[in-house]
Every structure is written in structure tokens, then in C-alpha cells.
Amino acid sequence: MSDLTAAISLGTVPVEKAEEKKPLKPCCACPETKKVRDACIIEKGEENCKDLIEAHKECMRALGFKI
């Protein structure tokens, strides 16, 4: 028996785990729509950016966030 086969059969070789995917945080989701939305709100005010706000909400919903 080879060293590798012996190590595997004895369980001394670690089994590689699939890289666990961390859940996406709301603050990091949809950076493209968030950046444009935030800039618009700062420059023009929330009432003048409703289409961009809604676009960001739709992006968030598409990723599974309940908004």
C-alpha cells in the first residue's frame, strides 16, 4: 500500500471542503445602482431620484432581499 493510500484509508489526509459562500450583506449588494442612487440623492434630493431608488430596490429584490 502506498503512503497516500494508507493516509487516506486512515483518515489522516484532510478532505478539502467546498469553500463556504458567505451570505451577501445588504450594504455590499448592487454597488452600481447604490452609487448612482446615493449621488443623485446628495445632489438633487430624494424626491428627485425616485427612479434610481426604485432601480436599486429592484436589484436588491433580485438578490433575495426583502425590501
N, CA, C and O atoms as a CHARMM CRD file, in Angstrom:
* protein
*
  268
    1    1 MET  N      0.85300  -1.16800   0.00000 PROA 1      0.00000
    2    1 MET  CA     0.00000   0.00000   0.00000 PROA 1      0.00000
    3    1 MET  C      0.90000   1.23200   0.00000 PROA 1      0.00000
    4    1 MET  O      1.86700   1.29900   0.76000 PROA 1      0.00000
    5    2 SER  N      0.58000   2.21400  -0.86000 PROA 2      0.00000
    6    2 SER  CA     1.39100   3.42300  -0.92100 PROA 2      0.00000
    7    2 SER  C      1.11200   4.29200   0.30200 PROA 2      0.00000
    8    2 SER  O      0.11400   4.09600   0.99500 PROA 2      0.00000
    9    3 ASP  N      1.98100   5.23600   0.56000 PROA 3      0.00000
   10    3 ASP  CA     1.79700   6.13900   1.69700 PROA 3      0.00000
   11    3 ASP  C      0.50400   6.93600   1.56900 PROA 3      0.00000
   12    3 ASP  O     -0.19800   7.14400   2.55800 PROA 3      0.00000
   13    4 LEU  N      0.18700   7.38300   0.35400 PROA 4      0.00000
   14    4 LEU  CA    -1.02200   8.16200   0.13000 PROA 4      0.00000
   15    4 LEU  C     -2.26100   7.31800   0.38200 PROA 4      0.00000
   16    4 LEU  O     -3.20200   7.77200   1.03400 PROA 4      0.00000
   17    5 THR  N     -2.26700   6.09100  -0.13000 PROA 5      0.00000
   18    5 THR  CA    -3.41100   5.20200   0.07600 PROA 5      0.00000
   19    5 THR  C     -3.58300   4.90100   1.55500 PROA 5      0.00000
   20    5 THR  O     -4.70900   4.87000   2.05200 PROA 5      0.00000
   21    6 ALA  N     -2.48600   4.68000   2.26400 PROA 6      0.00000
   22    6 ALA  CA    -2.55500   4.41300   3.69900 PROA 6      0.00000
   23    6 ALA  C     -3.07400   5.62700   4.44500 PROA 6      0.00000
   24    6 ALA  O     -3.87800   5.48900   5.36700 PROA 6      0.00000
   25    7 ALA  N     -2.63100   6.80000   4.06400 PROA 7      0.00000
   26    7 ALA  CA    -3.07000   8.01700   4.73800 PROA 7      0.00000
   27    7 ALA  C     -4.55200   8.25800   4.51500 PROA 7      0.00000
   28    7 ALA  O     -5.26800   8.67500   5.42500 PROA 7      0.00000
   29    8 ILE  N     -5.00600   7.99300   3.29600 PROA 8      0.00000
   30    8 ILE  CA    -6.42400   8.18200   3.00300 PROA 8      0.00000
   31    8 ILE  C     -7.25800   7.17800   3.78600 PROA 8      0.00000
   32    8 ILE  O     -8.27400   7.54600   4.37500 PROA 8      0.00000
   33    9 SER  N     -6.84100   5.92000   3.80000 PROA 9      0.00000
   34    9 SER  CA    -7.61900   4.90500   4.49600 PROA 9      0.00000
   35    9 SER  C     -7.61500   5.11500   6.00600 PROA 9      0.00000
   36    9 SER  O     -8.55500   4.70400   6.68600 PROA 9      0.00000
   37   10 LEU  N     -6.59000   5.73800   6.53100 PROA 10     0.00000
   38   10 LEU  CA    -6.52300   6.02500   7.96600 PROA 10     0.00000
   39   10 LEU  C     -7.18600   7.34300   8.32300 PROA 10     0.00000
   40   10 LEU  O     -7.37100   7.66300   9.49700 PROA 10     0.00000
   41   11 GLY  N     -7.54000   8.10000   7.30400 PROA 11     0.00000
   42   11 GLY  CA    -8.21200   9.37100   7.55100 PROA 11     0.00000
   43   11 GLY  C     -7.28600  10.47500   7.99200 PROA 11     0.00000
   44   11 GLY  O     -7.73300  11.43000   8.62900 PROA 11     0.00000
   45   12 THR  N     -6.01500  10.37900   7.67600 PROA 12     0.00000
   46   12 THR  CA    -5.08100  11.42100   8.09000 PROA 12     0.00000
   47   12 THR  C     -4.89800  12.50300   7.03800 PROA 12     0.00000
   48   12 THR  O     -4.26400  13.52300   7.31100 PROA 12     0.00000
   49   13 VAL  N     -5.43600  12.30500   5.84700 PROA 13     0.00000
   50   13 VAL  CA    -5.37300  13.32900   4.81000 PROA 13     0.00000
   51   13 VAL  C     -6.66400  14.13700   4.88800 PROA 13     0.00000
   52   13 VAL  O     -7.75000  13.57600   4.74800 PROA 13     0.00000
   53   14 PRO  N     -6.56000  15.43700   5.10800 PROA 14     0.00000
   54   14 PRO  CA    -7.79000  16.23700   5.22500 PROA 14     0.00000
   55   14 PRO  C     -8.55300  16.26600   3.91500 PROA 14     0.00000
   56   14 PRO  O     -7.96800  16.37100   2.83700 PROA 14     0.00000
   57   15 VAL  N     -9.84600  16.17300   4.02700 PROA 15     0.00000
   58   15 VAL  CA   -10.70100  16.26900   2.86000 PROA 15     0.00000
   59   15 VAL  C    -10.97900  17.74300   2.64500 PROA 15     0.00000
   60   15 VAL  O    -11.39400  18.45000   3.56400 PROA 15     0.00000
   61   16 GLU  N    -10.74600  18.20400   1.41700 PROA 16     0.00000
   62   16 GLU  CA   -10.96400  19.62000   1.12900 PROA 16     0.00000
   63   16 GLU  C    -12.45300  19.91900   1.15800 PROA 16     0.00000
   64   16 GLU  O    -13.25700  19.25400   0.50500 PROA 16     0.00000
   65   17 LYS  N    -12.79000  20.92000   1.92000 PROA 17     0.00000
   66   17 LYS  CA   -14.18300  21.35200   1.99400 PROA 17     0.00000
   67   17 LYS  C    -14.45700  22.30900   0.85700 PROA 17     0.00000
   68   17 LYS  O    -13.58200  23.06300   0.43100 PROA 17     0.00000
   69   18 ALA  N    -15.67600  22.26800   0.37800 PROA 18     0.00000
   70   18 ALA  CA   -16.07100  23.26300  -0.60800 PROA 18     0.00000
   71   18 ALA  C    -16.04500  24.60800   0.09300 PROA 18     0.00000
   72   18 ALA  O    -16.50800  24.74500   1.22500 PROA 18     0.00000
   73   19 GLU  N    -15.50200  25.58800  -0.58900 PROA 19     0.00000
   74   19 GLU  CA   -15.40300  26.90700   0.02400 PROA 19     0.00000
   75   19 GLU  C    -16.79800  27.41000   0.36100 PROA 19     0.00000
   76   19 GLU  O    -17.65800  27.53200  -0.51100 PROA 19     0.00000
   77   20 GLU  N    -17.00600  27.69800   1.63400 PROA 20     0.00000
   78   20 GLU  CA   -18.31300  28.16400   2.07000 PROA 20     0.00000
   79   20 GLU  C    -18.53300  29.58300   1.58000 PROA 20     0.00000
   80   20 GLU  O    -17.68000  30.45500   1.74500 PROA 20     0.00000
   81   21 LYS  N    -19.69100  29.79500   0.97600 PROA 21     0.00000
   82   21 LYS  CA   -20.01700  31.10900   0.44800 PROA 21     0.00000
   83   21 LYS  C    -20.71100  31.91100   1.53600 PROA 21     0.00000
   84   21 LYS  O    -21.76500  31.51900   2.03700 PROA 21     0.00000
   85   22 LYS  N    -20.11300  33.02900   1.89300 PROA 22     0.00000
   86   22 LYS  CA   -20.70800  33.88400   2.91400 PROA 22     0.00000
   87   22 LYS  C    -21.90900  34.60600   2.32600 PROA 22     0.00000
   88   22 LYS  O    -21.89000  35.00500   1.16200 PROA 22     0.00000
   89   23 PRO  N    -22.94300  34.77200   3.12100 PROA 23     0.00000
   90   23 PRO  CA   -24.11700  35.48100   2.59600 PROA 23     0.00000
   91   23 PRO  C    -23.78700  36.94200   2.29000 PROA 23     0.00000
   92   23 PRO  O    -22.99900  37.58200   2.98600 PROA 23     0.00000
   93   24 LEU  N    -24.39900  37.43700   1.25000 PROA 24     0.00000
   94   24 LEU  CA   -24.18100  38.81200   0.82100 PROA 24     0.00000
   95   24 LEU  C    -24.87100  39.76900   1.79500 PROA 24     0.00000
   96   24 LEU  O    -26.03600  39.58300   2.14700 PROA 24     0.00000
   97   25 LYS  N    -24.15200  40.77000   2.21200 PROA 25     0.00000
   98   25 LYS  CA   -24.71700  41.77200   3.11900 PROA 25     0.00000
   99   25 LYS  C    -25.41100  42.85400   2.29100 PROA 25     0.00000
  100   25 LYS  O    -24.96600  43.17400   1.18900 PROA 25     0.00000
  101   26 PRO  N    -26.50000  43.41800   2.82200 PROA 26     0.00000
  102   26 PRO  CA   -27.21600  44.46600   2.08900 PROA 26     0.00000
  103   26 PRO  C    -26.32700  45.65400   1.71600 PROA 26     0.00000
  104   26 PRO  O    -26.51900  46.26500   0.66500 PROA 26     0.00000
  105   27 CYS  N    -25.37100  45.97700   2.55900 PROA 27     0.00000
  106   27 CYS  CA   -24.50700  47.12600   2.27900 PROA 27     0.00000
  107   27 CYS  C    -23.59200  46.89600   1.07400 PROA 27     0.00000
  108   27 CYS  O    -23.09300  47.85000   0.47800 PROA 27     0.00000
  109   28 CYS  N    -23.37600  45.62700   0.72100 PROA 28     0.00000
  110   28 CYS  CA   -22.46200  45.30100  -0.37200 PROA 28     0.00000
  111   28 CYS  C    -23.18100  44.89100  -1.64900 PROA 28     0.00000
  112   28 CYS  O    -22.54500  44.67300  -2.68100 PROA 28     0.00000
  113   29 ALA  N    -24.49300  44.78600  -1.58200 PROA 29     0.00000
  114   29 ALA  CA   -25.26900  44.34000  -2.73500 PROA 29     0.00000
  115   29 ALA  C    -25.50900  45.50200  -3.70400 PROA 29     0.00000
  116   29 ALA  O    -25.66000  46.65000  -3.28500 PROA 29     0.00000
  117   30 CYS  N    -25.54100  45.20400  -4.95400 PROA 30     0.00000
  118   30 CYS  CA   -25.87600  46.16400  -6.01900 PROA 30     0.00000
  119   30 CYS  C    -25.06300  47.45800  -5.94000 PROA 30     0.00000
  120   30 CYS  O    -25.64700  48.53900  -5.86300 PROA 30     0.00000
  121   31 PRO  N    -23.75300  47.37300  -5.95700 PROA 31     0.00000
  122   31 PRO  CA   -22.94700  48.59700  -5.81600 PROA 31     0.00000
  123   31 PRO  C    -23.14400  49.60000  -6.94300 PROA 31     0.00000
  124   31 PRO  O    -23.00500  50.80500  -6.72800 PROA 31     0.00000
  125   32 GLU  N    -23.47000  49.11700  -8.15400 PROA 32     0.00000
  126   32 GLU  CA   -23.64000  50.03700  -9.27900 PROA 32     0.00000
  127   32 GLU  C    -24.85900  50.93400  -9.07400 PROA 32     0.00000
  128   32 GLU  O    -24.77400  52.15200  -9.23200 PROA 32     0.00000
  129   33 THR  N    -25.99500  50.32700  -8.72100 PROA 33     0.00000
  130   33 THR  CA   -27.21000  51.12500  -8.53500 PROA 33     0.00000
  131   33 THR  C    -27.14300  51.94400  -7.25100 PROA 33     0.00000
  132   33 THR  O    -27.70900  53.03400  -7.16800 PROA 33     0.00000
  133   34 LYS  N    -26.45600  51.41700  -6.26600 PROA 34     0.00000
  134   34 LYS  CA   -26.34300  52.13600  -4.98900 PROA 34     0.00000
  135   34 LYS  C    -25.53800  53.42400  -5.15700 PROA 34     0.00000
  136   34 LYS  O    -25.91700  54.47500  -4.64100 PROA 34     0.00000
  137   35 LYS  N    -24.43600  53.33100  -5.87700 PROA 35     0.00000
  138   35 LYS  CA   -23.56600  54.50100  -6.06400 PROA 35     0.00000
  139   35 LYS  C    -24.30400  55.62200  -6.79100 PROA 35     0.00000
  140   35 LYS  O    -24.23800  56.78100  -6.38200 PROA 35     0.00000
  141   36 VAL  N    -25.00400  55.27500  -7.86600 PROA 36     0.00000
  142   36 VAL  CA   -25.72600  56.27000  -8.65600 PROA 36     0.00000
  143   36 VAL  C    -26.87700  56.85300  -7.83500 PROA 36     0.00000
  144   36 VAL  O    -27.10600  58.06200  -7.84500 PROA 36     0.00000
  145   37 ARG  N    -27.59300  55.98400  -7.12600 PROA 37     0.00000
  146   37 ARG  CA   -28.71100  56.43400  -6.28000 PROA 37     0.00000
  147   37 ARG  C    -28.23600  57.40900  -5.22000 PROA 37     0.00000
  148   37 ARG  O    -28.82600  58.47400  -5.04100 PROA 37     0.00000
  149   38 ASP  N    -27.16700  57.04500  -4.51500 PROA 38     0.00000
  150   38 ASP  CA   -26.65200  57.90200  -3.43800 PROA 38     0.00000
  151   38 ASP  C    -26.18000  59.25600  -3.96300 PROA 38     0.00000
  152   38 ASP  O    -26.43900  60.28800  -3.34500 PROA 38     0.00000
  153   39 ALA  N    -25.49000  59.25400  -5.09800 PROA 39     0.00000
  154   39 ALA  CA   -25.01200  60.51300  -5.68800 PROA 39     0.00000
  155   39 ALA  C    -26.18800  61.40600  -6.05800 PROA 39     0.00000
  156   39 ALA  O    -26.15600  62.61600  -5.83400 PROA 39     0.00000
  157   40 CYS  N    -27.22200  60.80200  -6.62200 PROA 40     0.00000
  158   40 CYS  CA   -28.40100  61.57100  -7.00400 PROA 40     0.00000
  159   40 CYS  C    -29.07200  62.17700  -5.77500 PROA 40     0.00000
  160   40 CYS  O    -29.43800  63.35300  -5.78000 PROA 40     0.00000
  161   41 ILE  N    -29.23200  61.38500  -4.73700 PROA 41     0.00000
  162   41 ILE  CA   -29.88400  61.87600  -3.51800 PROA 41     0.00000
  163   41 ILE  C    -29.10100  63.03600  -2.91500 PROA 41     0.00000
  164   41 ILE  O    -29.69700  64.01400  -2.46400 PROA 41     0.00000
  165   42 ILE  N    -27.78400  62.94000  -2.90100 PROA 42     0.00000
  166   42 ILE  CA   -26.95000  64.00200  -2.33200 PROA 42     0.00000
  167   42 ILE  C    -27.04900  65.27400  -3.16400 PROA 42     0.00000
  168   42 ILE  O    -27.14500  66.37400  -2.61900 PROA 42     0.00000
  169   43 GLU  N    -27.02600  65.12000  -4.48600 PROA 43     0.00000
  170   43 GLU  CA   -27.02300  66.28000  -5.37200 PROA 43     0.00000
  171   43 GLU  C    -28.40400  66.89900  -5.58900 PROA 43     0.00000
  172   43 GLU  O    -28.53700  68.12100  -5.65400 PROA 43     0.00000
  173   44 LYS  N    -29.43900  66.04500  -5.70200 PROA 44     0.00000
  174   44 LYS  CA   -30.74700  66.54000  -6.11600 PROA 44     0.00000
  175   44 LYS  C    -31.85700  66.36100  -5.09500 PROA 44     0.00000
  176   44 LYS  O    -32.93300  66.94300  -5.23300 PROA 44     0.00000
  177   45 GLY  N    -31.59800  65.55900  -4.07400 PROA 45     0.00000
  178   45 GLY  CA   -32.63500  65.30000  -3.08700 PROA 45     0.00000
  179   45 GLY  C    -33.41900  64.03600  -3.41800 PROA 45     0.00000
  180   45 GLY  O    -33.58800  63.68000  -4.58500 PROA 45     0.00000
  181   46 GLU  N    -33.88700  63.37500  -2.38600 PROA 46     0.00000
  182   46 GLU  CA   -34.57400  62.09400  -2.54500 PROA 46     0.00000
  183   46 GLU  C    -35.78800  62.15800  -3.47100 PROA 46     0.00000
  184   46 GLU  O    -36.02200  61.24200  -4.26000 PROA 46     0.00000
  185   47 GLU  N    -36.55000  63.23200  -3.37400 PROA 47     0.00000
  186   47 GLU  CA   -37.77100  63.35000  -4.17200 PROA 47     0.00000
  187   47 GLU  C    -37.50700  63.40000  -5.68000 PROA 47     0.00000
  188   47 GLU  O    -38.40600  63.12100  -6.47300 PROA 47     0.00000
  189   48 ASN  N    -36.29400  63.75000  -6.07700 PROA 48     0.00000
  190   48 ASN  CA   -35.94200  63.84000  -7.49600 PROA 48     0.00000
  191   48 ASN  C    -35.21400  62.60700  -8.02500 PROA 48     0.00000
  192   48 ASN  O    -34.74800  62.60500  -9.16400 PROA 48     0.00000
  193   49 CYS  N    -35.11500  61.57300  -7.21700 PROA 49     0.00000
  194   49 CYS  CA   -34.34700  60.38100  -7.60300 PROA 49     0.00000
  195   49 CYS  C    -35.15700  59.09800  -7.46400 PROA 49     0.00000
  196   49 CYS  O    -34.59100  58.01700  -7.29900 PROA 49     0.00000
  197   50 LYS  N    -36.45400  59.21300  -7.53000 PROA 50     0.00000
  198   50 LYS  CA   -37.32100  58.06100  -7.29400 PROA 50     0.00000
  199   50 LYS  C    -37.05100  56.91100  -8.24900 PROA 50     0.00000
  200   50 LYS  O    -37.12100  55.75100  -7.84300 PROA 50     0.00000
  201   51 ASP  N    -36.74100  57.20500  -9.52100 PROA 51     0.00000
  202   51 ASP  CA   -36.46600  56.13000 -10.48200 PROA 51     0.00000
  203   51 ASP  C    -35.19600  55.36500 -10.12000 PROA 51     0.00000
  204   51 ASP  O    -35.14600  54.14400 -10.26900 PROA 51     0.00000
  205   52 LEU  N    -34.17300  56.06800  -9.64900 PROA 52     0.00000
  206   52 LEU  CA   -32.92100  55.40800  -9.24600 PROA 52     0.00000
  207   52 LEU  C    -33.10300  54.63600  -7.94500 PROA 52     0.00000
  208   52 LEU  O    -32.52300  53.56500  -7.76700 PROA 52     0.00000
  209   53 ILE  N    -33.89900  55.17300  -7.05000 PROA 53     0.00000
  210   53 ILE  CA   -34.19200  54.48100  -5.79300 PROA 53     0.00000
  211   53 ILE  C    -34.92400  53.18100  -6.08900 PROA 53     0.00000
  212   53 ILE  O    -34.61100  52.13700  -5.51500 PROA 53     0.00000
  213   54 GLU  N    -35.89300  53.25100  -6.98100 PROA 54     0.00000
  214   54 GLU  CA   -36.66000  52.05500  -7.34400 PROA 54     0.00000
  215   54 GLU  C    -35.78300  51.03500  -8.07400 PROA 54     0.00000
  216   54 GLU  O    -35.93700  49.83100  -7.86400 PROA 54     0.00000
  217   55 ALA  N    -34.87800  51.49400  -8.91800 PROA 55     0.00000
  218   55 ALA  CA   -33.96100  50.58600  -9.61900 PROA 55     0.00000
  219   55 ALA  C    -33.07800  49.84200  -8.62500 PROA 55     0.00000
  220   55 ALA  O    -32.81300  48.65200  -8.79500 PROA 55     0.00000
  221   56 HSD  N    -32.62400  50.53800  -7.59200 PROA 56     0.00000
  222   56 HSD  CA   -31.79400  49.89200  -6.56800 PROA 56     0.00000
  223   56 HSD  C    -32.62100  48.88200  -5.77500 PROA 56     0.00000
  224   56 HSD  O    -32.13300  47.80000  -5.44900 PROA 56     0.00000
  225   57 LYS  N    -33.85700  49.22800  -5.46700 PROA 57     0.00000
  226   57 LYS  CA   -34.72900  48.29400  -4.75000 PROA 57     0.00000
  227   57 LYS  C    -34.96000  47.02800  -5.57200 PROA 57     0.00000
  228   57 LYS  O    -34.94300  45.92300  -5.03000 PROA 57     0.00000
  229   58 GLU  N    -35.17300  47.18600  -6.86600 PROA 58     0.00000
  230   58 GLU  CA   -35.39000  46.03200  -7.74100 PROA 58     0.00000
  231   58 GLU  C    -34.15600  45.13800  -7.78100 PROA 58     0.00000
  232   58 GLU  O    -34.27100  43.91200  -7.76800 PROA 58     0.00000
  233   59 CYS  N    -32.98600  45.74800  -7.83000 PROA 59     0.00000
  234   59 CYS  CA   -31.74100  44.98200  -7.81200 PROA 59     0.00000
  235   59 CYS  C    -31.61800  44.19500  -6.50700 PROA 59     0.00000
  236   59 CYS  O    -31.24200  43.02300  -6.51800 PROA 59     0.00000
  237   60 MET  N    -31.93100  44.83100  -5.40600 PROA 60     0.00000
  238   60 MET  CA   -31.87200  44.17000  -4.09900 PROA 60     0.00000
  239   60 MET  C    -32.87000  43.01500  -4.03100 PROA 60     0.00000
  240   60 MET  O    -32.54200  41.94100  -3.52600 PROA 60     0.00000
  241   61 ARG  N    -34.06700  43.22700  -4.52900 PROA 61     0.00000
  242   61 ARG  CA   -35.09100  42.17000  -4.53300 PROA 61     0.00000
  243   61 ARG  C    -34.61400  40.98700  -5.38700 PROA 61     0.00000
  244   61 ARG  O    -34.83000  39.83100  -5.02400 PROA 61     0.00000
  245   62 ALA  N    -33.97400  41.27900  -6.51000 PROA 62     0.00000
  246   62 ALA  CA   -33.48700  40.21500  -7.39300 PROA 62     0.00000
  247   62 ALA  C    -32.44000  39.34700  -6.69500 PROA 62     0.00000
  248   62 ALA  O    -32.27200  38.17800  -7.04300 PROA 62     0.00000
  249   63 LEU  N    -31.74600  39.90500  -5.72600 PROA 63     0.00000
  250   63 LEU  CA   -30.75500  39.15400  -4.97100 PROA 63     0.00000
  251   63 LEU  C    -31.34900  38.46100  -3.74300 PROA 63     0.00000
  252   63 LEU  O    -30.64400  37.78200  -2.99700 PROA 63     0.00000
  253   64 GLY  N    -32.65200  38.64400  -3.54900 PROA 64     0.00000
  254   64 GLY  CA   -33.32500  37.94200  -2.45500 PROA 64     0.00000
  255   64 GLY  C    -33.58100  38.77100  -1.21400 PROA 64     0.00000
  256   64 GLY  O    -34.08200  38.24600  -0.21900 PROA 64     0.00000
  257   65 PHE  N    -33.25400  40.03900  -1.24400 PROA 65     0.00000
  258   65 PHE  CA   -33.51600  40.89700  -0.08900 PROA 65     0.00000
  259   65 PHE  C    -34.98400  41.31100  -0.10700 PROA 65     0.00000
  260   65 PHE  O    -35.55100  41.58900  -1.16500 PROA 65     0.00000
  261   66 LYS  N    -35.58000  41.34800   1.05700 PROA 66     0.00000
  262   66 LYS  CA   -36.98200  41.74900   1.15900 PROA 66     0.00000
  263   66 LYS  C    -37.04800  43.24100   1.43900 PROA 66     0.00000
  264   66 LYS  O    -36.78400  43.68800   2.55500 PROA 66     0.00000
  265   67 ILE  N    -37.39900  43.99700   0.42300 PROA 67     0.00000
  266   67 ILE  CA   -37.44600  45.45800   0.52800 PROA 67     0.00000
  267   67 ILE  C    -38.83400  45.93300   0.17700 PROA 67     0.00000
  268   67 ILE  O    -39.10000  47.13400   0.19900 PROA 67     0.00000
